[in-house]
């Protein structure tokens, strides 16, 4: 019975956390050719950017392989 309550608690925590996302993308599962819009809810999380009238820059961590012979 305690296993049932543990699972119920875990599912309840998961269900409430899915609606409180700080960052999400549209489409959810993009393909290589899709345009992706990334949303950021500044009022969630720590709220450090809430009411910030400023530019925010995003680094995606892209990686580029140099051509043969290039340094």
Backbone as numpy.savetxt, mean C-alpha at the origin, in Angstrom:
# Nx Ny Nz CAx CAy CAz Cx Cy Cz
-12.48 -25.64 21.47 -13.29 -24.45 21.47 -12.43 -23.18 21.47
-11.30 -23.21 22.18 -10.44 -22.02 22.20 -9.84 -21.76 20.82
-9.66 -22.82 20.06 -9.14 -22.66 18.69 -10.16 -21.90 17.84
-11.43 -22.18 18.03 -12.50 -21.48 17.32 -12.49 -19.99 17.64
-12.36 -19.65 18.92 -12.33 -18.24 19.31 -11.07 -17.53 18.81
-9.97 -18.23 18.78 -8.73 -17.65 18.24 -8.89 -17.34 16.76
-9.47 -18.27 16.01 -9.71 -18.05 14.59 -10.71 -16.92 14.37
-11.75 -16.89 15.18 -12.74 -15.83 15.06 -12.12 -14.46 15.33
-11.27 -14.38 16.33 -10.58 -13.12 16.66 -9.66 -12.71 15.53
-8.91 -13.66 14.97 -8.00 -13.37 13.86 -8.76 -12.87 12.65
-9.85 -13.52 12.31 -10.66 -13.08 11.18 -11.28 -11.71 11.42
-11.69 -11.43 12.65 -12.24 -10.12 12.98 -11.21 -9.02 12.83
-9.99 -9.29 13.25 -8.91 -8.31 13.11 -8.59 -8.08 11.64
-8.58 -9.14 10.85 -8.29 -9.01 9.42 -9.38 -8.22 8.72
-10.62 -8.49 9.05 -11.74 -7.82 8.40 -11.73 -6.32 8.68
-11.39 -5.91 9.89 -11.37 -4.48 10.19 -10.15 -3.80 9.60
-9.05 -4.51 9.46 -7.84 -3.87 8.92 -7.90 -3.70 7.42
-8.75 -4.44 6.70 -8.82 -4.31 5.26 -9.46 -3.00 4.83
-10.28 -2.38 5.67 -10.91 -1.12 5.32 -10.08 0.09 5.74
-9.06 -0.09 6.53 -8.27 1.03 7.05 -6.89 1.06 6.41
-6.85 1.02 5.10 -5.57 1.03 4.40 -5.09 2.46 4.20
-3.82 2.68 4.46 -3.21 4.00 4.25 -2.90 4.20 2.78
-2.43 3.15 2.12 -2.06 3.22 0.70 -2.79 2.12 -0.04
-3.35 2.45 -1.21 -3.96 1.44 -2.06 -3.80 1.87 -3.51
-3.97 0.94 -4.41 -3.77 1.20 -5.83 -5.00 0.80 -6.63
-5.14 1.44 -7.79 -6.21 1.11 -8.71 -5.61 1.00 -10.10
-5.65 -0.12 -10.74 -6.30 -1.37 -10.38 -5.51 -2.10 -9.29
-6.20 -2.99 -8.58 -5.59 -3.72 -7.48 -4.49 -4.65 -7.98
-4.73 -5.32 -9.11 -3.74 -6.23 -9.69 -3.39 -5.73 -11.09
-2.50 -4.74 -11.19 -2.17 -4.18 -12.51 -1.31 -5.15 -13.33
-1.41 -4.99 -14.63 -0.54 -5.72 -15.54 0.53 -4.76 -16.02
1.43 -5.27 -16.81 2.56 -4.48 -17.29 2.13 -3.25 -18.09
1.02 -3.33 -18.79 0.58 -2.23 -19.66 -0.46 -1.32 -19.01
-0.86 -1.59 -17.77 -1.87 -0.76 -17.10 -1.28 0.52 -16.54
-2.09 1.58 -16.58 -1.76 2.79 -15.84 -2.26 2.55 -14.41
-1.44 2.91 -13.43 -1.77 2.65 -12.04 -1.89 3.98 -11.29
-2.96 4.13 -10.54 -3.13 5.29 -9.66 -2.93 4.81 -8.23
-2.03 5.47 -7.51 -1.75 5.12 -6.12 -2.37 6.19 -5.24
-3.16 5.75 -4.27 -3.84 6.65 -3.34 -3.19 6.56 -1.97
-3.14 7.68 -1.28 -2.58 7.74 0.07 -3.53 8.53 0.94
-4.01 7.92 2.01 -4.92 8.59 2.95 -4.09 9.14 4.11
-3.80 10.43 4.06 -2.93 11.05 5.05 -3.57 11.12 6.44
-4.86 10.91 6.54 -5.50 10.94 7.85 -5.34 9.62 8.60
-4.93 8.56 7.91 -4.71 7.26 8.54 -3.26 7.16 9.01
-2.93 6.09 9.66 -1.55 5.89 10.14 -1.21 6.90 11.22
-0.02 7.46 11.15 0.41 8.43 12.16 -0.16 9.82 11.90
-0.67 10.07 10.70 -1.25 11.37 10.38 -0.21 12.45 10.17
1.03 12.07 9.93 2.11 13.03 9.76 1.94 13.95 8.56
1.20 13.51 7.55 0.98 14.35 6.37 -0.44 14.91 6.31
-1.22 14.70 7.35 -2.58 15.24 7.37 -2.53 16.76 7.34
-3.38 17.35 6.54 -3.47 18.81 6.36 -2.18 19.42 5.84
-1.37 18.63 5.16 -0.12 19.13 4.57 -0.42 19.62 3.16
-0.24 20.88 2.92 -0.41 21.43 1.59 0.97 21.48 0.93
1.51 20.29 0.61 2.87 20.21 0.10 2.98 19.10 -0.94
4.08 19.10 -1.68 4.36 18.04 -2.64 4.91 16.83 -1.91
4.45 15.65 -2.31 4.95 14.40 -1.73 5.52 13.59 -2.88
6.74 13.12 -2.74 7.40 12.35 -3.79 7.46 10.89 -3.40
7.35 10.02 -4.40 7.30 8.58 -4.19 8.47 7.93 -4.90
9.16 7.05 -4.20 10.24 6.28 -4.79 9.77 4.84 -4.89
9.80 4.27 -6.09 9.29 2.92 -6.28 10.35 1.85 -6.15
11.61 2.24 -6.04 12.66 1.24 -5.91 12.95 0.54 -7.22
12.80 1.24 -8.33 13.06 0.65 -9.64 14.52 0.26 -9.80
14.76 -0.72 -10.61 16.11 -1.22 -10.84 16.36 -1.28 -12.33
17.52 -0.80 -12.76 17.86 -0.78 -14.18 19.12 -1.60 -14.40
19.05 -2.54 -15.31 20.23 -3.32 -15.68 20.95 -2.59 -16.80
22.24 -2.25 -16.62 22.98 -1.55 -17.68 23.20 -2.47 -18.88
23.35 -1.84 -20.05 23.65 -2.61 -21.26 25.05 -3.19 -21.15
25.34 -4.19 -21.97 26.66 -4.81 -21.95 27.72 -3.78 -22.23
28.77 -3.75 -21.43 29.88 -2.83 -21.63 29.67 -1.48 -20.97
28.46 -1.16 -20.55 28.20 0.14 -19.90 28.57 0.05 -18.43
29.08 1.15 -17.91 29.43 1.20 -16.49 28.61 2.23 -15.78
